[in-house]
Amino acid sequence: MKKSPEKIDLSVIILNYNSGSYLAKCLQSLKDSDFKKYQIEFVIPDNTSSDNSIELAKKISLPNSQFVKSPGNIGFSAGNNYGLKFISNPKYVLFLNPDTTVASNTLAGMIEYFDNHSEVDAATCDVILALTGHTQLESHRDFPTPLNAFLHFSGISSNRYFMNHLDYTLVQPINCCVGAFFMLKKSVGDKVNWWNEQYFMYGEDLDFCFKLKANNFKLFFIPNFKITHFQGVSSGLIKTKFKTQASRQTKIRSAKAQTNAMRIFYQENLIKNYSPLWQFIVWRGIDILEIYRVFKAKYL
């Protein structure tokens, strides 16, 4: 296990799985970043990729970085937890998707913001979707309570789910963020025991944020700093302007993984708060959503 002898301000964990050239682009953006005043280390665990993403990434020669091989394709939560085994004892930890590029001032700016605002226990930055040029709505959202979920997935309204009533040009506390850029104090991560490994793919970021709130930690949206997210690469659902390039089997697997993550989230965090009738409604609602999504993945 490689350890840096110097005090580390930030450990960045970038979990990779078949990300093609995107991981190399991510590391290049980090190499080009301006964070000279801070000590930052980079750990890149790989979930046994079958492509050349690691080979391409190693050519970037990002300083103070190490590549580690996971025991297998162990999923997002377990893969990130595995990466934690190789970090030093930093003040902060950042989980970053390989399908992102980071603005040059983002790492230093986020560290400085944490240092100057003790109330910030965890935070995300402004995550810009490469496809649209707009902020990814999942960067600022509420928990998927039955009402929020029904309004969102039925297509009636996503305002409650994405907390669209707030002014997201301002720094402010939020309930949930997307896992593409998720930074927190290491002491906070230790307290909540990091990622829940019951989740293989999808839902783990919601669960992590729920644990933060349950333990009275504060999560913030900080739009002063930005990344670009090429959404879909990490899950295999690589999107173009017109359609996904993923196979039908990948889309079906993704649909099932998303709804299974909902089941785990409700079982772990919410279902005990509802009457037997509401519990029945929640479980059947998830079943119906899964049937619809699998049908859509198969035939549309």
C-alpha positions as CSV (number, residue, x, y, z in Angstrom):
1,M,0.0,0.0,0.0
2,K,1.5,3.3,-1.1
3,K,1.5,6.1,1.5
4,S,2.7,9.7,1.0
5,P,5.0,10.9,3.9
6,E,3.5,14.4,3.5
7,K,0.4,15.8,5.0
8,I,-2.4,15.3,2.5
9,D,-5.1,17.9,2.1
10,L,-7.2,15.9,-0.3
11,S,-7.4,12.3,-1.5
12,V,-9.2,11.9,-4.9
13,I,-10.6,8.5,-5.7
14,I,-11.6,7.9,-9.3
15,L,-13.2,4.5,-9.7
16,N,-12.8,3.2,-13.3
17,Y,-14.6,0.6,-15.3
18,N,-14.3,0.4,-19.1
19,S,-14.3,4.2,-19.4
20,G,-12.2,4.2,-22.6
21,S,-10.4,7.5,-23.3
22,Y,-12.5,9.4,-20.8
23,L,-10.4,8.4,-17.8
24,A,-7.3,9.8,-19.5
25,K,-9.1,13.0,-20.3
26,C,-10.1,13.3,-16.6
27,L,-6.6,12.8,-15.4
28,Q,-5.3,15.3,-17.9
29,S,-7.7,17.9,-16.6
30,L,-6.5,17.2,-13.1
31,K,-2.9,17.4,-14.2
32,D,-3.6,20.8,-15.8
33,S,-5.4,22.1,-12.6
34,D,-3.8,24.7,-10.4
35,F,-3.6,23.4,-6.8
36,K,0.1,24.0,-6.0
37,K,-0.6,25.3,-2.5
38,Y,-2.2,22.0,-1.5
39,Q,-1.1,18.4,-1.2
40,I,-3.4,16.2,-3.2
41,E,-3.1,12.5,-4.0
42,F,-5.0,10.5,-6.6
43,V,-6.1,6.8,-6.3
44,I,-7.5,5.1,-9.3
45,P,-9.1,1.7,-8.5
46,D,-10.1,-0.3,-11.5
47,N,-12.9,-2.8,-11.4
48,T,-11.1,-5.2,-13.8
49,S,-11.8,-3.3,-17.0
50,S,-11.6,-5.2,-20.2
51,D,-10.8,-2.1,-22.4
52,N,-7.6,0.0,-22.6
53,S,-8.7,2.8,-20.3
54,I,-6.0,2.1,-17.7
55,E,-3.3,1.8,-20.3
56,L,-4.3,5.2,-21.8
57,A,-4.6,6.8,-18.4
58,K,-1.1,5.8,-17.3
59,K,0.4,7.7,-20.2
60,I,-0.8,11.0,-18.5
61,S,1.7,10.6,-15.7
62,L,-0.4,12.4,-13.1
63,P,1.8,13.3,-10.1
64,N,1.2,11.6,-6.8
65,S,-1.2,9.0,-8.3
66,Q,-1.5,5.3,-8.0
67,F,-3.5,2.7,-9.9
68,V,-4.9,-0.3,-8.0
69,K,-6.8,-3.3,-9.2
70,S,-10.0,-4.2,-7.5
71,P,-10.7,-7.9,-6.7
72,G,-13.2,-7.9,-9.6
73,N,-16.1,-5.9,-11.0
74,I,-17.4,-5.3,-7.4
75,G,-19.6,-2.3,-8.2
76,F,-19.6,1.4,-7.5
77,S,-19.9,1.3,-3.7
78,A,-17.5,-1.5,-3.0
79,G,-15.0,-0.2,-5.6
80,N,-14.9,3.3,-4.0
81,N,-14.6,1.7,-0.5
82,Y,-11.7,-0.4,-1.9
83,G,-10.0,2.8,-3.1
84,L,-10.2,4.1,0.5
85,K,-7.7,1.4,1.6
86,F,-5.0,3.1,-0.4
87,I,-5.3,6.7,0.7
88,S,-3.2,8.4,3.3
89,N,-4.8,10.3,6.2
90,P,-6.2,13.3,4.3
91,K,-8.4,16.1,5.7
92,Y,-10.9,15.6,2.8
93,V,-11.8,12.9,0.3
94,L,-13.3,13.5,-3.1
95,F,-15.1,10.8,-5.1
96,L,-14.9,11.7,-8.8
97,N,-16.3,9.9,-11.9
98,P,-13.8,9.0,-14.6
99,D,-16.3,10.5,-17.2
100,T,-15.6,14.0,-16.0
101,T,-13.2,16.8,-16.7
102,V,-12.4,19.3,-13.9
103,A,-12.1,23.0,-14.2
104,S,-8.6,24.3,-13.3
105,N,-9.6,26.0,-10.1
106,T,-12.1,23.5,-8.8
107,L,-9.9,21.3,-6.5
108,A,-8.1,24.2,-4.9
109,G,-11.3,26.2,-4.7
110,M,-13.3,23.4,-3.0
111,I,-10.5,22.8,-0.5
112,E,-10.3,26.5,0.4
113,Y,-14.1,26.7,0.7
114,F,-14.2,23.8,3.1
115,D,-11.3,25.3,5.1
116,N,-13.1,28.6,5.4
117,H,-16.6,27.3,6.2
118,S,-16.6,24.8,9.1
119,E,-20.3,24.2,8.7
120,V,-19.6,22.4,5.4
121,D,-19.3,18.6,6.1
122,A,-19.8,17.5,2.5
123,A,-20.4,19.2,-0.8
124,T,-20.7,18.9,-4.6
125,C,-19.8,21.6,-7.2
126,D,-21.7,22.7,-10.3
127,V,-21.9,19.5,-12.4
128,I,-22.3,20.5,-16.0
129,L,-23.7,17.9,-18.5
130,A,-21.5,17.8,-21.6
131,L,-24.6,16.9,-23.7
132,T,-26.6,20.0,-22.7
133,G,-24.2,22.5,-21.2
134,H,-26.6,22.9,-18.3
135,T,-26.3,21.8,-14.6
136,Q,-27.1,18.2,-14.0
137,L,-30.4,18.3,-12.1
138,E,-29.3,15.4,-9.9
139,S,-26.7,17.7,-8.4
140,H,-29.4,19.2,-6.2
141,R,-32.3,17.0,-5.3
142,D,-34.5,15.8,-2.5
143,F,-35.0,12.3,-1.2
144,P,-37.3,10.1,-3.3
145,T,-40.2,10.0,-0.9
146,P,-43.4,8.3,-2.3
147,L,-44.9,11.7,-3.3
148,N,-41.7,13.1,-4.8
149,A,-41.1,9.8,-6.7
150,F,-44.6,9.6,-8.0
151,L,-44.7,13.2,-9.3
152,H,-41.2,12.7,-10.9
153,F,-41.6,9.3,-12.5
154,S,-45.2,9.9,-13.6
155,G,-44.0,12.9,-15.5
156,I,-46.4,15.2,-13.6
157,S,-43.7,17.4,-12.1
158,S,-40.0,17.1,-11.1
159,N,-39.9,20.4,-9.2
160,R,-40.1,18.8,-5.8
161,Y,-37.6,16.0,-6.6
162,F,-35.0,18.3,-8.1
163,M,-35.8,21.2,-5.6
164,N,-36.2,23.5,-8.6
165,H,-37.7,26.3,-6.5
166,L,-34.3,27.2,-5.2
167,D,-31.8,29.6,-6.8
168,Y,-28.9,27.4,-7.8
169,T,-26.6,30.3,-8.6
170,L,-26.1,30.5,-4.8
171,V,-24.2,28.3,-2.3
172,Q,-26.8,26.5,-0.2
173,P,-27.5,23.3,1.7
174,I,-29.2,20.5,-0.2
175,N,-30.4,17.0,0.7
176,C,-28.8,15.0,-2.1
177,C,-26.2,15.3,-4.8
178,V,-25.0,13.1,-7.6
179,G,-21.9,10.8,-7.0
180,A,-20.0,12.2,-10.0
181,F,-18.4,14.8,-7.7
182,F,-18.8,14.1,-4.0
183,M,-16.4,15.7,-1.5
184,L,-16.5,15.4,2.3
185,K,-14.4,15.6,5.4
186,K,-12.7,12.2,6.0
187,S,-13.9,12.3,9.6
188,V,-17.4,12.5,8.4
189,G,-17.0,9.6,6.0
190,D,-15.5,7.5,8.9
191,K,-18.5,8.4,11.0
192,V,-21.1,7.2,8.5
193,N,-19.0,4.2,7.4
194,W,-18.6,5.4,3.8
195,W,-20.5,3.7,0.9
196,N,-23.2,1.1,1.4
197,E,-22.1,-2.0,-0.5
198,Q,-25.6,-3.4,-0.9
199,Y,-25.8,-1.1,-3.9
200,F,-23.9,-2.3,-7.0
201,M,-24.8,0.5,-9.3
202,Y,-27.3,3.4,-8.8
203,G,-28.8,4.7,-5.6
204,E,-25.6,4.6,-3.5
205,D,-25.2,8.4,-3.6
206,L,-28.8,8.9,-2.3
207,D,-28.1,6.4,0.4
208,F,-24.9,8.2,1.4
209,C,-26.6,11.6,1.5
210,F,-29.4,10.1,3.6
211,K,-26.9,8.9,6.1
212,L,-25.3,12.3,6.3
213,K,-28.6,13.9,7.1
214,A,-29.5,11.2,9.6
215,N,-26.3,12.0,11.4
216,N,-26.9,15.8,11.3
217,F,-24.1,16.5,8.8
218,K,-24.6,19.3,6.3
219,L,-24.3,18.8,2.5
220,F,-23.8,21.9,0.3
221,F,-24.2,22.7,-3.4
222,I,-21.3,25.1,-4.3
223,P,-21.8,26.5,-7.8
224,N,-18.5,28.6,-7.7
225,F,-16.6,25.6,-9.0
226,K,-17.4,23.3,-11.9
227,I,-16.8,20.0,-13.6
228,T,-18.1,18.6,-16.9
229,H,-19.9,15.3,-16.8
230,F,-20.1,13.0,-19.8
231,Q,-23.0,11.2,-18.3
232,G,-23.5,7.5,-19.1
233,V,-19.9,6.4,-19.6
234,S,-19.5,5.0,-16.1
235,S,-22.6,2.9,-16.4
236,G,-22.1,1.8,-20.0
237,L,-24.9,4.1,-21.2
238,I,-22.7,6.4,-23.3
239,K,-25.0,9.0,-24.8
240,T,-24.8,11.0,-28.0
241,K,-27.0,13.9,-29.0
242,F,-29.5,11.5,-30.5
243,K,-29.4,8.1,-28.7
244,T,-27.5,5.9,-26.3
245,Q,-24.8,3.7,-27.9
246,A,-25.4,1.0,-25.3
247,S,-26.6,-2.5,-26.3
248,R,-30.1,-3.6,-25.5
249,Q,-28.8,-6.0,-22.9
250,T,-26.9,-3.1,-21.2
251,K,-30.1,-1.0,-21.1
252,I,-32.1,-3.8,-19.7
253,R,-29.5,-4.5,-17.0
254,S,-29.4,-0.7,-16.2
255,A,-33.2,-0.6,-15.9
256,K,-33.3,-3.5,-13.4
257,A,-30.3,-2.0,-11.5
258,Q,-32.1,1.3,-11.1
259,T,-35.3,-0.1,-9.7
260,N,-33.4,-2.6,-7.5
261,A,-31.6,0.3,-6.0
262,M,-34.9,1.9,-5.2
263,R,-36.0,-1.2,-3.3
264,I,-32.8,-1.2,-1.3
265,F,-33.1,2.5,-0.5
266,Y,-36.6,2.2,0.7
267,Q,-35.9,-1.0,2.7
268,E,-32.8,0.6,4.3
269,N,-34.1,4.1,5.0
270,L,-37.8,4.9,4.5
271,I,-40.2,1.9,4.5
272,K,-40.4,1.6,8.3
273,N,-42.0,5.1,8.3
274,Y,-45.1,4.1,6.4
275,S,-48.2,2.1,7.1
276,P,-48.7,-1.4,5.7
277,L,-51.0,0.0,3.0
278,W,-48.4,2.6,1.9
279,Q,-45.7,-0.1,2.0
280,F,-47.7,-2.2,-0.4
281,I,-48.2,0.9,-2.7
282,V,-44.5,1.6,-2.7
283,W,-43.4,-1.9,-3.5
284,R,-46.0,-2.3,-6.3
285,G,-45.1,1.1,-7.6
286,I,-41.5,0.1,-8.0
287,D,-42.5,-3.2,-9.6
288,I,-44.6,-1.3,-12.2
289,L,-41.8,1.1,-12.9
290,E,-39.4,-1.8,-13.4
291,I,-41.8,-3.5,-15.9
292,Y,-42.2,-0.2,-17.8
293,R,-38.4,0.5,-17.9
294,V,-37.5,-3.1,-19.0
295,F,-40.2,-3.0,-21.7
296,K,-38.9,0.4,-22.9
297,A,-35.3,-1.0,-22.9
298,K,-36.3,-4.1,-24.9
299,Y,-38.6,-2.6,-27.5
300,L,-38.3,1.2,-27.8
